[in-house]
Amino acid sequence: MNNPSVLKSINEVRAFIKENNFALLYIWSDHCSVCHALYPKLSESLMEFQKVKLGKVNYQDVSEIAGEFLVFSVPTVILFKEGKEYLREGRFMRVQEFKKQLKPFI
């Protein structure tokens, strides 16, 4: 997997989803211990999914993300395929289960 894109505006988020066939948004917050613990595990597990492009969005920097993508808690992980949402996990996600769900789409 390539290095994650750090998305700093809602327009960057929209463009990221549009430009990547498989776009995975990782929505997080600075003051979220779960966010900081989950990200390395998720990032490592995505190494086998080379087609998936990861975009990190700080909820505090891009507050519009809540309304546009109905994000009510962090971390939230959303997979888009060709611009359409296919998978969503929130807060306490199991990385291995997420990988199993991801396989049929990739």
N, C-alpha and C positions, 0 to 999 in steps of 0.2 A: 504494500500500500504506500502511496505517496504521503508526503508530509501533510498534515491537516491544513486546511485553509482557515484562517482566522477571519471571521466575517464580522464587520463592525457597523453595518447598517442593514435595515430591512431590504434595501435595494440590492445590496451584496448577497443577502440570503436568497432573494428571488432569482438573481442571476446565476448563483451557484446551482440551484435546483434545476434551472432551465438548461444550463450548459453541460450538466453531467447526467449521463444515462442512469447511473446508480448514485444518488446523492444521499449521504447519511448525515443528518444534523445532530450534533451533540450540544444540547442547550444546558448551560450550567451557570453557576453563580460563584463569586469569590468566597462567600462566607458559608459554603456548603461542603461539609466534610465528606458526605457521600459522593458528591461530584468529583472531589479530588481523589478519592479512593477508587472510584469506578473507571475513570478515564484511562489510566494505564492498562488496566485489564481489557477494556474494550479495544483500545488501540492495538494491543498485542494480538488479540484474537482476530482482528480484521486483516492481519498480514496474509492470510490465506485467501482473502477475497480481493484480488488485485483490481477488479473492475469497480469496486466501491470507493468513492471519493468522500473523504471525511471533512466536514465543515464544523468548526467550533464556534458557538455563539454564546457570548456572555449575556445572560438575561438582564443584567444591570445596565449594560451598554446599549442593548437593542431591546428596549422595553416593549416595542410594538410587536415583537414576536409572540407575546401572550395572546393578543387579540387575533392576530392573523392565523396562528396555528393552534389556537386553543390550548396553550401551555399553562397548566395550573400549578405545577410543582417542578422542581429541578432535582436531579437531572432528568431530562426527557430526551429520548433518542427516537428520531423519526427517519425511516427509510423511504425515499422517493424513487420510483422507477419511472423514467420518462415523464417526470413532473407530477406523477400521481402518488399519493401516500399509500404505501403498502404495509408497513409495519410501524408500530409505536410501542415503546416501553417507557415506563416512568418510575422514578424514585428508586425502588429496590429491585433492580433487574438482575436476572441470572444470566450471565454472559454465555454460558454453555447452551442454555435454552434458546437464547437469542440467535446464536450461531445455527442451531438446528432449524429455526424458523427462517433464517436468511438463505440457507442453501437452495431451496427450490426456486428462489427468485434470481439467483446468480448463475 
